[in-house]
């Protein structure tokens, strides 16, 4: 004999949405207006004081409610595959009602729109929820809604957004810093004369020998000026370094001071140069000129000490 409890278990089956809500605005939106507690439970938020078909300029938002603090919530329903038109409307409604929360309910979320909503949660102050709606039955029961959160705001997405903003800010700072340095060096016999400003922490220029470059590095609070030896052949790099360090006394005399010689044992790259601790790109921009001038002057001395020796190497 079978287990009577197991025999009583029915299967869950999905029902076409249009069999349950024939018309999106008249049926589904009306149902949701009366049952926002179901949606709120799925999202973990409170939705109160809901109104239907509120005007937003020449558009009409499906539902507008409030959270527990009285902040507006806008809800856009779409009983079909997500599309750009509805996403655009949702953002328009968010701005029109100065809402803190936007909810987009769809039957089939496209991956592109999942990504877009995730990006919005990383990038803006408002909270965006993308929800999938289905209708289901157990056995011969009445149809029931099944709402599933696809993506929404979280501490993790907010942190990602903060990190992206900080990274973009760093890129802007570095590009501006390098642009200023290159402008300040213009007209001098400078190895970076034909180089464009980028967003990296470093700015390199050729030395006349493949695999060896003159490189600036800028950090938040200090800077470095280097000869960097970085051909794909690690053994060759070590031989170049050894040939140069054999001339250390003469090179440092020409440079006008001691240098940091870093052979980077076990790694392909080797470095020779100095770190300047008088400031970096996070210093007050009024000091950038002073910092850039010190870097340029150090680079000119470094090139004077190294270029002809690099070009004469027989390794």
C-alpha positions in Angstrom: 0.0 0.0 0.0 1.2 3.5 -0.8 1.7 6.3 1.8 -1.7 8.0 2.2 0.1 11.4 3.0 2.1 11.1 -0.2 -0.9 10.3 -2.2 -2.6 13.5 -1.0 0.2 15.7 -2.4 -0.8 17.6 -5.5 1.5 19.1 -8.1 1.9 22.8 -8.7 1.1 23.9 -12.3 1.4 27.2 -14.0 -1.6 28.9 -15.6 -1.4 31.3 -18.5 -1.6 34.8 -17.0 -4.3 36.0 -19.4 -6.6 33.2 -18.2 -6.5 34.8 -14.7 -6.2 38.5 -15.6 -7.5 39.1 -19.1 -6.7 42.8 -19.1 -3.6 44.2 -17.5 -5.0 47.5 -16.4 -8.6 46.6 -15.5 -7.8 43.1 -14.0 -4.3 42.7 -12.8 -3.7 46.3 -11.7 -7.0 46.3 -9.9 -6.2 43.1 -8.2 -2.8 44.4 -7.1 -4.2 47.6 -5.8 -6.3 45.5 -3.3 -3.4 43.1 -2.5 -0.3 45.2 -2.2 0.4 43.3 1.1 1.2 40.2 -1.0 3.8 42.2 -3.0 5.1 44.0 0.1 5.7 40.6 1.8 7.8 39.4 -1.2 9.9 42.5 -1.3 10.2 43.0 2.5 8.7 46.5 2.4 5.4 48.2 3.4 3.2 49.5 0.7 0.3 51.7 1.8 -2.2 54.3 0.5 -2.2 52.9 -3.0 -3.8 54.8 -5.9 -4.4 53.7 -9.4 -3.7 55.5 -12.7 -2.1 58.6 -11.3 -1.1 61.2 -14.0 2.6 61.9 -14.6 2.6 64.5 -17.3 1.2 62.9 -20.4 1.7 59.5 -18.9 -0.3 57.5 -16.3 1.5 55.4 -13.7 -0.2 52.0 -12.9 0.0 52.4 -9.1 1.4 54.9 -6.7 1.7 54.1 -3.0 3.7 55.0 0.1 6.2 53.3 2.3 6.0 53.3 6.1 7.7 56.7 6.2 5.3 58.2 3.6 7.8 58.2 0.7 6.2 57.6 -2.7 6.5 54.2 -4.4 5.7 53.8 -8.1 4.6 50.4 -9.6 4.6 49.6 -13.3 2.9 46.4 -14.4 3.6 44.5 -17.6 2.0 41.1 -18.2 4.4 40.3 -20.9 8.1 40.3 -21.6 10.0 43.3 -20.2 10.8 46.0 -22.7 12.6 49.3 -22.9 9.4 51.3 -23.2 8.2 50.2 -19.7 11.6 50.7 -18.1 11.7 54.2 -19.5 8.3 54.9 -18.2 9.2 53.6 -14.7 12.2 56.0 -14.5 10.0 58.8 -15.7 7.4 58.1 -13.0 10.2 57.8 -10.4 11.3 61.4 -11.3 7.8 62.8 -11.6 6.7 61.7 -8.2 10.1 62.1 -6.6 9.8 58.5 -5.4 12.3 56.6 -3.4 11.2 53.2 -4.7 10.3 51.8 -8.1 8.7 48.4 -8.7 8.5 46.7 -12.1 6.3 43.6 -12.4 6.7 41.6 -15.6 5.9 38.1 -16.7 9.2 37.5 -18.5 12.2 39.5 -17.4 14.9 39.8 -20.1 18.5 39.4 -19.0 19.3 42.8 -20.3 16.7 44.4 -18.1 17.8 42.4 -15.0 21.2 43.8 -15.7 19.8 47.3 -16.1 17.9 47.2 -12.8 20.9 45.9 -11.0 23.0 48.7 -12.5 20.4 51.3 -11.4 20.5 50.0 -7.8 24.3 50.4 -7.9 24.2 53.9 -9.5 21.3 55.9 -8.1 19.8 56.7 -4.7 16.4 55.1 -5.4 15.6 51.4 -4.9 14.5 49.4 -8.0 12.7 46.1 -7.7 12.2 43.7 -10.7 9.5 41.2 -10.0 8.3 38.2 -12.0 4.6 37.4 -11.9 3.1 34.0 -12.6 -0.3 32.3 -11.9 -0.4 28.8 -10.4 -2.9 26.2 -9.4 -2.6 23.2 -7.0 -4.7 20.4 -8.3 -8.1 21.9 -9.2 -7.8 24.9 -6.8 -8.4 28.5 -7.8 -5.5 30.2 -9.5 -3.1 32.0 -7.2 -0.5 34.7 -7.9 3.2 33.7 -7.6 5.5 36.8 -7.3 9.2 36.3 -7.4 11.8 38.9 -6.7 14.4 38.8 -9.6 16.6 41.6 -8.5 16.4 44.5 -6.0 18.5 46.8 -3.8 20.8 45.4 -1.3 23.8 46.4 0.9 26.0 44.6 -1.6 24.8 46.4 -4.7 25.0 49.7 -2.9 28.6 48.9 -2.0 29.4 48.0 -5.5 27.9 51.3 -6.6 30.1 53.2 -4.1 33.2 51.4 -5.3 32.4 52.1 -9.0 31.8 55.8 -8.1 35.1 55.9 -6.3 36.9 54.2 -9.2 35.4 56.7 -11.7 36.5 59.5 -9.4 40.0 58.2 -9.2 40.1 57.9 -13.0 39.0 61.5 -13.4 41.6 62.7 -10.9 44.4 60.8 -12.6 43.5 61.9 -16.1 43.4 65.5 -14.9 46.7 65.1 -13.1 48.5 63.6 -16.1 47.1 66.2 -18.4 48.5 68.9 -16.2 51.9 67.2 -16.0 52.1 66.8 -19.7 51.1 70.4 -20.3 53.7 71.6 -17.8 56.4 69.5 -19.5 55.6 70.8 -22.9 58.6 72.4 -24.7 61.2 70.6 -22.6 63.3 67.6 -23.9 60.9 65.2 -22.1 60.6 61.5 -22.9 56.7 61.7 -22.6 56.3 64.5 -25.2 54.2 62.3 -27.5 52.2 60.5 -24.8 48.5 61.1 -24.1 47.0 61.4 -20.6 45.2 58.3 -19.4 43.4 57.1 -16.3 46.0 54.5 -15.1 48.3 55.0 -12.1 51.3 55.0 -14.5 52.4 56.9 -17.5 55.2 55.3 -19.6 57.4 56.4 -22.5 60.0 54.6 -24.6 63.7 54.6 -23.8 65.0 53.7 -27.3 65.3 50.1 -26.4 62.4 47.6 -26.6 61.3 46.4 -23.2 62.8 49.3 -21.3 60.7 52.4 -20.5 60.7 55.6 -18.4 57.6 55.6 -16.2 55.8 57.9 -13.9 53.6 56.4 -11.2 51.1 58.5 -9.2 49.3 57.4 -6.1 47.0 59.1 -3.6 49.8 60.5 -1.5 53.1 59.9 -3.2 54.6 59.5 -6.7 57.5 57.5 -8.3 59.8 58.0 -11.3 61.3 54.8 -12.7 63.2 53.1 -15.4 61.2 49.9 -15.8 62.7 46.8 -17.5 59.8 44.7 -18.6 60.4 42.7 -21.8 58.6 39.3 -22.0 62.0 37.6 -21.3 62.6 37.6 -17.6 66.2 36.4 -17.9 66.9 39.2 -20.4 65.5 41.7 -18.0 67.8 40.5 -15.2 70.8 40.8 -17.5 69.9 44.4 -18.5 69.4 45.2 -14.8 72.8 43.7 -13.9 74.5 45.6 -16.7 73.1 48.8 -15.5 73.8 48.3 -11.8 77.4 47.6 -12.7 77.5 51.3 -13.6 75.7 52.3 -10.4 78.2 54.9 -9.1 78.4 56.7 -12.5 74.6 56.6 -13.0 73.9 58.0 -9.5 76.5 60.7 -10.0 74.9 61.8 -13.3 71.4 61.6 -11.7 72.5 63.6 -8.7 71.6 61.3 -5.9 70.9 57.7 -4.8 68.4 55.5 -6.6 66.4 52.5 -5.5 67.6 49.5 -7.5 64.9 46.7 -7.3 65.8 43.5 -9.2 62.4 41.9 -8.3 63.9 38.5 -7.7 61.5 35.8 -9.1 59.6 38.3 -11.2 60.0 39.5 -14.7 60.1 43.2 -14.1 63.0 45.2 -12.7 62.9 48.8 -11.5 65.4 51.6 -10.9 64.1 55.0 -9.6 62.9 57.0 -6.7 59.7 57.5 -4.7 58.8 61.1 -4.1 56.9 61.5 -0.8 55.9 65.1 -1.1 52.4 64.3 -2.4 50.1 62.5 -4.8 46.9 63.1 -6.8 44.8 63.2 -3.6 46.6 66.3 -2.4 45.0 69.7 -2.7 44.9 70.5 -6.4 46.6 73.8 -5.6 49.7 71.7 -4.9 49.5 69.7 -8.1 51.8 72.1 -9.9 54.5 71.7 -7.3 54.2 67.9 -7.4 54.2 67.7 -11.2 57.2 70.0 -11.4 59.2 67.8 -9.0 58.2 64.7 -11.0 59.2 66.3 -14.3 62.6 67.5 -12.9 63.3 64.0 -11.5 62.3 62.4 -14.8 64.6 64.6 -16.8 67.5 63.8 -14.5 66.7 60.1 -14.7 66.6 60.2 -18.5 69.9 62.1 -18.6 71.6 59.4 -16.4 70.1 56.4 -18.3 69.2 56.9 -21.9 72.6 56.7 -23.5 73.6 53.8 -21.2 70.5 51.9 -22.1 71.0 52.3 -25.8 74.7 51.2 -25.6 73.8 47.9 -23.8 75.0 44.7 -25.5 72.9 42.2 -23.7 
